[in-house]
Amino acid sequence: MVLDLEADLLRDRGHRVERFVVSNTDLPEATLRTGLETVWSHRSYRRLRRELRKRKPDLAHVHNTFPRLSPSVYWAMAAEGVPVVQTLHNYRLTCANALLMRDGRPCEECVGRFPLPALRYRTYRDSLAATGAVVAMQVAHRKLGTYKNKVDAYIALTEFARSLMVRSGLPEERVHVKPNFIPDPLPAMGSLPERKRQIIFVGRVAHEKGVDLLLEAWNRLKPSARLVIVGDGPEQIRLRREYRNLPGVEWHGWLEREQVLREIAASRYLAMPSRWYETLGMVLIEALSLGTPVVVPGHAGFPEIITPGRTGMLFSPGDGGDLARVIDRALRFDDTEWQRWSDDARRLFLSRYSEEANYRRLVTIYEKAIEHARK
């Protein structure tokens, strides 16, 4: 989604944008060849060099190289004299599973050090072979200087992510912060739905997303409000069974984006009880764009985005009891106070997460990348 949005943003402002895409959907089971190609794909290297000679771009913006492209594509771009920008959508360069999680909790054991803990705990797919392939990629390209010498600018989505990736070894002066964005949804929506006394969760129903914490908090409160859960995932069946008698909970499963936006616009709050260090969820930006304050954990990049008492509320990460306390307090605010929060959320979106704000920041980073490549 981010790639599509940025491509459209640039095209709409007169830039020529072309794509070089491969799919991971039919990736075979872990084999020696798959592992080796994760470290260095000769096929991707050769193919990309041919494409670069033909297309002659001024700059290449990379969103993902794992696993099929491999970091060999950075070398291909450098060989053709093309400046490189890499968006860090996750923590793959320093964490084998890309989430900085182990045993259901945040983990930073591999940040800035040899990733031996990843091998010990088999943190990628619970497989020593699969984890070994990722670790081999990380270690090989640190030794080769790929991440320091072949990428002209990195984009982190938050200051938190930037500081963590700098600790992992990326050059500080080349890691820039630019959040994601979305086109303003209000013009296309027309009239907004009436706000209901409800809190909404949108996302994957999985342990790292903390849906169980949200249900635990709701069970403690049993408020006279609705909890709307939109999304599918591996924990959905278990949680629906466990909380089947909990009043006020509505499970919507997967919905089209237009429906999701309307549900968010009809809610008083969006809850994102994530256990993992979210980089910057698009649903958070969608909520702000619709003037829906958010309830989020006080870790990762959330405290730099959300101002308690203005655009939402923070709770202690992983603590269902504190989440219940925060939800209870949020639901007690009167309409006047809530409207002030809603207006502040909308203003935050316009100032930081709109198309125009994003375009200005993106072009500045491109210019810095091109300048670095020339040096």
N, C-alpha and C positions, 0 to 999 in steps of 0.2 A: 504493500500500500504506500509506504513512504517513497519508494523508488518511483512509482507512478505519479505521485503528487509532485515530487520535485521535477520530474521530467516535464510534466504539464506546466508547472510554474515557469520553467525556463523557456519552453516553446512559446508560451503566451507573451513573453517579453522579448521575442525575436531571436532567441538562440537556437542553433541547430543541435538537436539531441538524437543520438543513435544508441542502440543497445547492443550489448554483447552478453547473452544469457545462456546458461546451461541449466538443466533440471536435475535435481537430486531424487526425483520421485521413483525412478526405477533403479536406484542404487542397489547393487548386489550385497549379499551378506558379507561380513568381514572376511577378507582374504588377504594374502600377502600382497597381491597386486593393488587391491584397494588401499591398503595401508601405505604402500610406497607412493601411490599417486596422491594420497592426502598430503604427504610431505613435499612431493615435487611431481607435477603432471607435465611430462614432456609434450603430450598431446595439446594441452591447453596453452602451453608456452608457444609452440609453433603456430597454432591456429590464431592466437591473439596477435602475434607479430605480423602475420599476413593481413589480418583485418586492420591493424593500425597503419600499415603501409598504404592500404587501399583507401581508408577513410580520412587519414591525416587529421586527427582531432587536436585541438589546442590543449585539451586536458582530459583526463580520465577520472571519473568518480566511481569508486568501488564500494559496493554495499555488502557483498559477501563473497568469500572465496572458498568456503568450507562446504563439503570436502572436495568436490569435483574439480574446481579450478585450481586450487592450491595456491600458496604464496608465490609459485613460479610466475604467476601473471604480473607481479610487481617487477620482476626482472625483465619480463618481455616489454613492459611499458618503458622502463628505464633504458633498455637497449635501443628503443625507437625514439628516445628523447621526449617522451610524453610526461608532463607533470601528473602526479598521482595524489588524489584525495581519497581517504578511507573513512567512511562512517562506522563508528563503533556501536553497533546495535545491541551487542551483548559483551560478555567478558571473555570470549573465546581465546584471546591472545595470552591470557594469564590463568584461565580456568578451563580444565578439560571438558566440563559439562556446560560451560558458558554461563552458568547461573550463579556461581559463587555460593553453592548450597551443598551441604552434606548431612545426611541423616535428618533431613527436614528442617535444618537451620542454616543461617548464613555462615559461610566458611571462607576465610581469607588465608588459609595456610600456604597456598602456592603463590600468593602475590609477592613478587619481587625475589623469588628464590627458585631453586631447582624444583620442578613439580613432582617430587618423590611422593608426597601424600596422595596425589591423584592416582598413582600406580598402586600404592598400598591399599587404598580404599576402593579402587576400581570405579571411579566417580562418573565415567562416561558409559552409559548403558549397562552398568554393573558387569563390565567385561574387561579383563586384563588386556586382551588383544586390541579391542577398540580404543580403550584408554591409552594404550601404548602407542597407537598410531597418532593420536592427537598430541601426546607428550613429545613424540619424536618430531612432529611438525614444529611445535613450540621451541624445543631446544635447538633443532637444526637451524632454524631461521634467526634465532637469537645469536648463535655462533656466526652465522653468515652475515649478520648485520642487516638483514632484510628489513626488519621493522624500524631500524634507526636510519638506514641509508637509502632505502628504495621508495619510501613514502614521504611526500613533500608536506602533507598536512593531514592531520587526523581531526575528525569531528566527534566530540563526546556530546551526549545529549544533556548532561547536567554537570555542574561543578563537582559534585560528588564523584561521578564517573570519571571525570578528567583527573582528579587527584589520585584516584585509585589506579588508573592506567599509567599515570606518571610514576607512581610507586612501583609499578610492574616493570618499568624500564623504558617506556616510551619517552622521546625527547620532549621536555616540558614546553619549550617554546613553539613546538609544532602541534600541540594538542589544543584545539580550539573548542569552545562551547557554542553549539547551535542546536536548540531544541527542534523537535518535530513540529509540524503545523497541520492545520486543516483549512480548507476553504470555509468561509463563514457559512454555516448551514441555515441561518435565519432567513435570508431572502428567499430561498427555495421552499422553506416550510410554510411560508405565509403566516396564518394565525397560529399561535402557540396553544397547545392544549392547556386546560385548567390544571393547576398544581394540585396534586393529591397528597394526602398524608401518607407518604410512602418513601422508603429508601430502596435504592436499586443497586444491584451488583451486575456488572457486565464483564464476561470473560470466560476463561477456561476453568471448568470446575475441577481443580486439581489441588493437591496439597500445598504447592508453593504459592497459590493464589489466596489461601486462607479462608475459603468459603466455610469450612468447618468452624473457624473462629467466629465468623459472623453469625452462624446458626447457634453456636454456643451462647453468644451474647444475647441473641434474640430469645433464646429459651430462658435465660435468667430474667429478662425484662417482661416478656409476654406483653408488649405494649399494644395499645389500641391503634395500631398503624399496620401498614402492609410492608412486607419485605419481598421485593420482586427480584428473582434470580434469572438472568438471561445468559444462556450459554450451555455448552455440553462439555463433557470431560470424563476422565477415568473414575472420579469419585462421585459422580452424579447418582448412580444407582444406589450406592451405599448410603449416601447422605439423605436421599429422598426416603429411603426405608427407615433410617434411624430417626428422622424428624418428621415422619408422616403425620403425626398428630399435633404438630406445633401450629398453633393458630396464626393466621395472617401471612403465611408464606405462600408465594405463588411461583411455580417453576414454569418458565416459558420456553426453555430449550433454545435452539438457534433461531434467530430472527434476521430478516433483511435489515440492512443498515438504516434505511428510512424508518423502519419500525423501532429500531433501537433508539434512534435519536428522539423519536416522539415519546418513548417511555422515559428516557432521561429528562426530557423537557417537562414531563408530567410529575416528576419526583422532586421532593424537597431536598434530597441529598443523594449523592453517589458514594457508595462505600467501596474502597479498595484495600482490603485487609491483608495485603501481600506479605508473605513471609520472606520472599526473596528480595534482593536489591533491584527492584524495577528500574530499568533504564529511563524510560519515560513512556508510559502507556498512552496510546492514542485516545482511549476512552476518557482519560483524565482531561485531555484537551477538549474533547467533545463536550464534557460536562461544563467546563468553564465557558465554552462558547455559547452554551444555552443558559448561562446564569444559574447553574446548579452547583451549590457548594459541595465540598467533598470531605469525607472522613477517611484519613489515611494514617499509616503507621509513621512514627517519628524517626525513621531511618532512611538510608540511601539519599536520593535527591528530593524526597518529599518535603523536608523542612525548608529547603531553599525555594520551593514553588508555592507552598501553601502557608499563608499567614494565619495562625489561629486567631479566631475572633473577627476575621475579615473575609477570608475566602474558604474557610473550612475549619476542621479540627484535627488534631493529632492524638493518637493513642500509643501506648507502649507496645512496641512490636511483639507479636506473638502472644499477647496477653488478652484472652477473651474477656476476663473480668473488667479490665480497663476499657476495652472496646464497648462493653455494655454500659459503663459509666458515661462514656462520651456520647453514645447514641441517645441515652436517656436525657442527657443535658441538651443535645441538639434538638430533640423533639419537643422540648419545653419552651423554646424561643417563640415569641409571638410573631405575627406576620410582619410587623414593622421592622423588627430586628433581622428577621430572615431576609426581607427584601433588601436591606442594606448589604447583607452578605452576597446576595444574588447579584446586585449591581456591581459590587467589587470583583466578583468572579468574572463577570462579562468584561469589565475594564481590563482585567489582567490578560484575558485572551486577546483582546484587540491590541494591547501594547506589546505582547511578547510572542504570541502563537498564531498571529494572522499571516496571510500570504505576504503582504508587503514587508512586514518586519523580518520574516524569514528570508525573503529574496535579498534584502540588503545585506544580511549577515552572510548568506551563502556566497554572494558575489565577492564580498570582502575576503572570505577564506580562499576562494578560487584565486584571487589576485595574489594572496600571500604564497600559495602553493606554486604559482607560476614564477614568482620572484625567487623563491627558494631554489627551484629547479634551474633557473638561469645562473645562480651563484655556483 
